[in-house]
Amino acid sequence: MPYDAEILVVGCGNILFKDDGFGPAVIQAIEEHFKDKDKPDNVLFIDAGTGGPHYVFSLPHESWRKIIVVDVVEFNAEPGTLRKFNLEEIPKGSYQNMHSWPVNQPLHELSEKIDVVVIGCKPKEISAPYVEMGLTPPVEKAIPRAVKMILNEIGVYQ
């Protein structure tokens, strides 16, 4: 089943490993934001969990114009810091799924045809391989700011 929308907002991460659940938590917050508002018709919000590289990024659809990936990204900042990354800015080796398959590859291929950005949050703790659910306080506090960044990216202003 293709994801048929002009803009995809894809939350990636594993909720079982503390801050790695940031992407899915942001998608949940966006869904809550639109609970009593009309969602833009051209946008699809996807909680991809850890399946983004395999089930979303590798199955492009002709209608896609932009993908916004929401995930934790290791970069030089305080935990909970948000940053919009262009794909070329993602530190090499820092953006992989739990099976160490680099996400950069399918996203770089997509970026040749569509606009790809990453809304990255600096994690405080990724507990893998130990199961510890729940975000750390600084990452939890970043969710409303991430929602605002995404709304701006998709052209919805508050």
Backbone bond lengths (Angstrom), bond angles and torsions (degrees), N, CA, C in turn:
res aa  C-N    CA-C-N  psi(-1)  N-CA   C-N-CA  omega(-1)  CA-C   N-CA-C  phi
1 M - - - 1.456 - - 1.524 109.00 -
2 P 1.318 117.23 115.62 1.460 118.35 178.44 1.528 110.83 -76.23
3 Y 1.304 113.91 153.59 1.457 120.03 175.27 1.517 106.68 -91.02
4 D 1.323 116.71 103.60 1.452 122.91 -171.87 1.525 110.76 -97.38
5 A 1.323 115.36 93.43 1.463 122.53 176.65 1.520 107.27 -159.74
6 E 1.320 116.36 158.79 1.469 119.81 177.77 1.525 111.57 -73.94
7 I 1.336 115.95 -37.54 1.461 121.20 -178.29 1.515 108.65 -123.59
8 L 1.327 115.66 128.02 1.459 121.43 174.55 1.517 108.26 -111.91
9 V 1.319 116.42 131.37 1.458 122.32 172.18 1.520 104.80 -110.95
10 V 1.334 115.86 113.71 1.455 121.44 -170.05 1.529 109.95 -116.01
11 G 1.321 116.48 112.38 1.459 121.65 175.98 1.510 109.42 -88.16
12 C 1.325 116.55 119.45 1.466 122.10 -178.21 1.519 110.04 -111.82
13 G 1.317 115.75 147.93 1.451 120.18 175.02 1.508 112.01 140.61
14 N 1.316 114.96 169.02 1.452 122.26 -177.18 1.523 109.50 -114.70
15 I 1.318 116.49 114.09 1.468 121.19 -176.75 1.523 112.95 -65.31
16 L 1.320 117.87 -12.04 1.468 120.98 -178.98 1.524 113.11 -79.41
17 F 1.338 117.14 -10.56 1.462 120.32 -172.28 1.532 112.67 -123.07
18 K 1.311 115.03 59.73 1.473 122.63 176.59 1.522 111.92 51.13
19 D 1.335 117.74 -121.29 1.467 122.18 -171.77 1.522 113.94 -65.29
20 D 1.325 117.65 -13.17 1.458 119.66 175.78 1.524 110.79 -63.54
21 G 1.316 117.71 -16.78 1.460 122.35 178.16 1.513 114.40 -83.39
22 F 1.331 117.82 8.79 1.468 121.53 -177.96 1.531 112.34 -57.72
23 G 1.314 118.47 -49.42 1.470 121.44 -177.30 1.520 112.39 -57.06
24 P 1.335 118.67 -52.77 1.461 119.25 176.76 1.535 113.32 -60.24
25 A 1.334 117.87 -36.26 1.472 120.62 178.99 1.525 111.22 -64.99
26 V 1.328 117.02 -36.72 1.467 120.36 178.21 1.532 110.41 -68.13
27 I 1.319 117.22 -41.17 1.472 119.67 177.43 1.522 109.90 -61.30
28 Q 1.318 117.19 -41.56 1.463 120.76 177.30 1.537 110.28 -61.15
29 A 1.325 117.63 -42.05 1.467 121.31 179.39 1.532 111.29 -66.06
30 I 1.328 117.29 -37.14 1.470 119.98 177.39 1.526 110.27 -66.91
31 E 1.314 116.07 -42.11 1.478 119.15 176.91 1.529 109.81 -59.74
32 E 1.318 116.64 -40.66 1.468 120.62 177.32 1.531 110.74 -64.15
33 H 1.337 116.67 -40.36 1.469 121.61 178.37 1.530 110.63 -57.18
34 F 1.323 116.73 -40.63 1.460 121.25 -176.84 1.527 112.97 -91.38
35 K 1.315 116.91 9.51 1.464 120.85 -178.38 1.530 111.58 -56.96
36 D 1.324 116.48 -41.84 1.468 120.57 -179.10 1.528 112.21 -116.10
37 K 1.337 115.90 21.90 1.469 121.65 178.21 1.515 108.32 -132.45
38 D 1.313 116.51 157.99 1.459 120.38 176.16 1.519 110.08 -75.98
39 K 1.323 115.57 130.39 1.467 120.71 174.06 1.527 107.94 -77.21
40 P 1.322 116.29 146.80 1.461 118.42 174.16 1.539 109.55 -61.10
41 D 1.324 116.55 136.56 1.462 121.22 -177.99 1.523 113.26 -65.34
42 N 1.325 116.37 -26.48 1.463 119.98 -174.11 1.525 113.42 -93.83
43 V 1.340 117.97 8.54 1.464 121.88 -175.71 1.524 109.99 -120.79
44 L 1.336 115.00 137.84 1.450 121.51 175.27 1.525 108.28 -122.88
45 F 1.324 116.54 128.46 1.461 122.45 178.23 1.526 107.87 -101.48
46 I 1.339 116.44 125.92 1.456 121.19 -174.58 1.528 110.10 -127.37
47 D 1.324 116.38 124.70 1.463 121.38 167.95 1.521 104.93 -88.08
48 A 1.326 116.45 98.50 1.466 121.23 -175.74 1.515 112.73 -87.41
49 G 1.337 117.53 -8.10 1.456 119.13 -177.11 1.516 109.71 55.36
50 T 1.319 116.45 -129.40 1.467 120.17 177.54 1.529 111.16 -96.77
51 G 1.327 118.16 5.67 1.453 121.55 -175.92 1.510 115.85 -92.87
52 G 1.323 118.18 2.65 1.471 120.63 -178.53 1.515 113.85 -50.83
53 P 1.331 118.13 -53.29 1.466 118.73 -177.17 1.527 113.34 -61.87
54 H 1.311 116.23 -36.26 1.459 119.71 -174.75 1.521 113.05 -86.63
55 Y 1.332 117.76 -38.81 1.450 120.57 -169.78 1.520 115.15 -110.12
56 V 1.294 117.89 -9.84 1.460 119.48 178.59 1.519 110.12 -118.95
57 F 1.323 117.42 -61.92 1.462 120.89 -171.87 1.521 112.78 -64.51
58 S 1.320 117.88 -26.95 1.465 120.50 -177.48 1.530 112.51 -91.14
59 L 1.329 118.12 1.11 1.464 122.10 -179.47 1.523 111.04 -123.41
60 P 1.327 118.18 62.35 1.459 119.62 -175.56 1.528 112.88 -64.61
61 H 1.293 114.84 151.98 1.467 122.17 178.21 1.523 108.17 -119.03
62 E 1.304 116.24 147.21 1.469 120.54 -176.86 1.525 113.91 -63.13
63 S 1.326 117.30 -20.88 1.469 119.83 -179.31 1.525 113.11 -79.16
64 W 1.341 117.85 -15.78 1.460 120.74 -175.33 1.519 111.87 -65.01
65 R 1.347 115.58 134.50 1.463 122.01 174.72 1.537 111.05 -119.49
66 K 1.352 114.90 -27.08 1.464 119.41 -176.65 1.521 109.68 -154.25
67 I 1.335 115.09 140.92 1.466 121.29 171.48 1.520 107.85 -123.56
68 I 1.321 114.57 130.50 1.458 121.36 175.34 1.528 105.96 -113.28
69 V 1.319 115.91 113.18 1.461 121.77 179.43 1.526 107.48 -94.18
70 V 1.316 116.14 132.23 1.463 121.68 178.93 1.523 107.20 -117.25
71 D 1.338 115.79 119.85 1.463 119.09 -174.57 1.520 109.34 -163.39
72 V 1.326 115.86 171.47 1.456 119.78 170.33 1.527 108.02 -81.33
73 V 1.321 115.01 143.67 1.462 121.54 178.70 1.522 107.42 -138.19
74 E 1.312 116.17 130.71 1.463 120.26 175.76 1.531 109.13 -78.18
75 F 1.321 116.17 118.35 1.458 121.64 174.15 1.516 107.66 -151.64
76 N 1.301 116.76 168.39 1.458 122.18 -173.64 1.529 110.41 -76.91
77 A 1.333 115.80 91.59 1.462 121.56 -179.64 1.520 108.61 -164.52
78 E 1.316 115.56 172.82 1.459 121.13 175.52 1.525 109.41 -75.80
79 P 1.338 118.06 147.31 1.462 119.81 176.00 1.528 111.03 -54.74
80 G 1.328 114.93 138.58 1.459 121.22 -178.18 1.511 113.72 91.48
81 T 1.324 117.50 -7.03 1.467 120.88 177.77 1.525 108.84 -71.11
82 L 1.316 115.63 134.46 1.458 122.01 177.52 1.514 109.85 -104.81
83 R 1.321 114.40 147.93 1.456 119.06 176.73 1.520 108.87 -153.16
84 K 1.309 115.23 140.81 1.463 120.58 172.25 1.519 107.37 -88.90
85 F 1.322 115.56 123.47 1.456 121.69 179.89 1.517 110.03 -110.17
86 N 1.317 116.15 138.52 1.451 120.06 162.17 1.510 105.06 -81.66
87 L 1.292 117.46 156.52 1.457 120.44 -174.73 1.523 112.92 -57.65
88 E 1.303 116.76 -35.68 1.466 120.31 -178.94 1.528 111.94 -67.41
89 E 1.328 117.34 -18.90 1.458 121.36 -177.27 1.529 113.99 -87.70
90 I 1.318 117.12 -13.50 1.460 119.19 -177.72 1.526 108.19 -63.75
91 P 1.327 116.91 121.15 1.460 118.92 -179.80 1.528 110.73 -56.39
92 K 1.314 116.11 130.37 1.467 120.60 -177.97 1.524 110.10 -58.36
93 G 1.320 114.90 136.01 1.457 120.67 178.55 1.507 114.50 80.46
94 S 1.336 117.89 -2.07 1.461 119.03 -175.84 1.517 112.13 -97.92
95 Y 1.312 117.94 -11.01 1.457 119.72 -173.68 1.513 109.63 -123.26
96 Q 1.325 115.68 87.81 1.453 121.96 -179.51 1.517 108.55 -137.24
97 N 1.328 114.80 155.91 1.450 116.69 176.10 1.525 109.95 -83.59
98 M 1.317 116.89 -175.80 1.460 120.66 -174.28 1.529 112.67 -65.15
99 H 1.325 117.30 -17.18 1.462 120.04 179.96 1.518 111.33 -99.61
100 S 1.318 116.85 13.02 1.465 124.08 176.75 1.524 113.02 61.11
101 W 1.320 115.80 30.30 1.449 119.53 173.47 1.519 107.04 -92.42
102 P 1.319 118.52 115.66 1.464 119.04 -175.60 1.526 112.35 -58.92
103 V 1.312 115.67 125.42 1.458 121.29 178.61 1.527 109.80 -74.19
104 N 1.322 117.26 -24.78 1.454 120.76 -177.12 1.519 112.72 -53.54
105 Q 1.331 117.61 -39.18 1.450 121.15 -173.16 1.531 112.87 -58.21
106 P 1.343 120.03 -60.06 1.469 117.53 -179.77 1.523 112.51 -64.58
107 L 1.338 117.72 -32.00 1.463 119.12 178.46 1.515 111.16 -68.65
108 H 1.328 117.98 -38.41 1.463 120.16 177.21 1.522 110.59 -63.78
109 E 1.325 116.73 -39.86 1.465 119.76 177.35 1.523 110.53 -63.68
110 L 1.331 117.30 -42.20 1.462 120.84 177.44 1.527 111.69 -63.89
111 S 1.329 115.92 -36.69 1.472 119.44 -175.85 1.530 112.75 -66.68
112 E 1.319 116.97 -13.12 1.463 119.64 174.83 1.520 111.26 -73.13
113 K 1.352 116.51 -19.41 1.458 121.23 -176.61 1.527 113.89 -114.90
114 I 1.348 116.30 -29.44 1.459 121.04 -175.63 1.522 110.08 -137.57
115 D 1.328 115.43 168.85 1.463 121.69 177.49 1.530 108.84 -79.93
116 V 1.345 116.43 127.27 1.464 121.48 178.75 1.523 108.21 -126.35
117 V 1.329 115.56 125.19 1.460 120.50 174.80 1.524 108.32 -130.65
118 V 1.322 114.94 156.60 1.465 121.02 177.73 1.520 107.58 -121.90
119 I 1.332 116.05 125.75 1.458 121.55 170.15 1.523 104.63 -94.60
120 G 1.324 115.57 105.39 1.453 120.80 -174.01 1.510 111.98 -107.62
121 C 1.319 115.29 141.88 1.459 122.40 176.54 1.520 108.04 -118.52
122 K 1.304 116.13 130.66 1.462 121.19 176.11 1.527 108.13 -69.31
123 P 1.346 117.73 119.89 1.462 119.42 179.41 1.517 111.76 -78.78
124 K 1.319 115.75 155.64 1.458 120.23 171.31 1.521 109.18 -93.60
125 E 1.338 115.90 -40.17 1.463 119.33 -177.73 1.525 110.79 -152.06
126 I 1.323 115.02 127.26 1.461 122.51 169.46 1.535 104.34 -109.80
127 S 1.316 117.33 116.81 1.465 120.86 -170.32 1.526 114.53 -84.66
128 A 1.327 117.96 -6.45 1.475 120.69 -176.67 1.521 110.16 -52.68
129 P 1.286 117.91 137.04 1.469 128.84 10.88 1.529 113.92 -90.17
130 Y 1.322 117.74 7.21 1.456 120.79 -178.18 1.523 110.24 -89.33
131 V 1.309 115.62 131.96 1.460 120.88 -179.65 1.524 109.40 -75.43
132 E 1.315 115.48 117.54 1.469 123.23 174.85 1.516 106.72 -144.74
133 M 1.313 115.65 102.95 1.461 119.87 -176.94 1.523 110.72 -82.68
134 G 1.321 115.18 152.99 1.452 122.00 177.85 1.512 111.76 103.02
135 L 1.310 115.21 139.78 1.465 121.45 -179.95 1.521 110.34 -81.45
136 T 1.323 116.42 152.37 1.455 120.62 172.90 1.527 108.55 -71.49
137 P 1.332 118.39 157.01 1.470 120.43 -177.24 1.537 115.14 -53.41
138 P 1.342 120.55 -45.87 1.470 116.98 -178.29 1.525 113.29 -65.64
139 V 1.314 117.90 -32.26 1.464 120.73 179.22 1.528 109.93 -75.72
140 E 1.314 117.50 -39.23 1.467 121.81 175.44 1.534 110.57 -58.46
141 K 1.340 116.33 -43.00 1.468 120.91 -179.75 1.521 112.65 -66.53
142 A 1.325 117.32 -20.38 1.471 121.20 -179.09 1.532 112.45 -78.62
143 I 1.321 118.34 -15.89 1.467 120.87 -174.91 1.530 112.66 -58.32
144 P 1.343 120.92 -50.53 1.472 118.86 -179.72 1.535 113.09 -59.92
145 R 1.326 117.19 -35.92 1.470 120.12 177.78 1.530 110.41 -68.08
146 A 1.330 116.29 -37.93 1.464 119.92 177.99 1.526 110.36 -64.42
147 V 1.314 116.88 -40.98 1.467 120.79 177.93 1.530 109.80 -59.68
148 K 1.324 117.32 -44.94 1.471 120.67 178.52 1.528 111.48 -61.91
149 M 1.335 116.91 -41.44 1.463 120.19 178.33 1.527 110.60 -61.27
150 I 1.319 116.06 -42.29 1.466 120.52 -178.86 1.520 110.68 -68.38
151 L 1.315 117.10 -43.50 1.470 119.79 177.69 1.524 110.47 -58.19
152 N 1.310 116.59 -39.80 1.462 120.70 176.98 1.526 110.73 -64.23
153 E 1.329 116.86 -43.21 1.478 121.22 179.97 1.516 112.63 -62.45
154 I 1.336 116.96 -34.00 1.467 119.23 -178.44 1.532 112.37 -93.75
155 G 1.329 116.16 2.70 1.457 119.98 175.36 1.508 115.19 83.77
156 V 1.334 117.40 20.92 1.465 121.71 175.98 1.516 106.66 -106.59
157 Y 1.310 116.66 118.57 1.471 120.49 -177.18 1.515 108.84 -110.02
158 Q 1.308 115.05 141.26 1.466 119.88 -178.01 1.508 111.18 -90.01
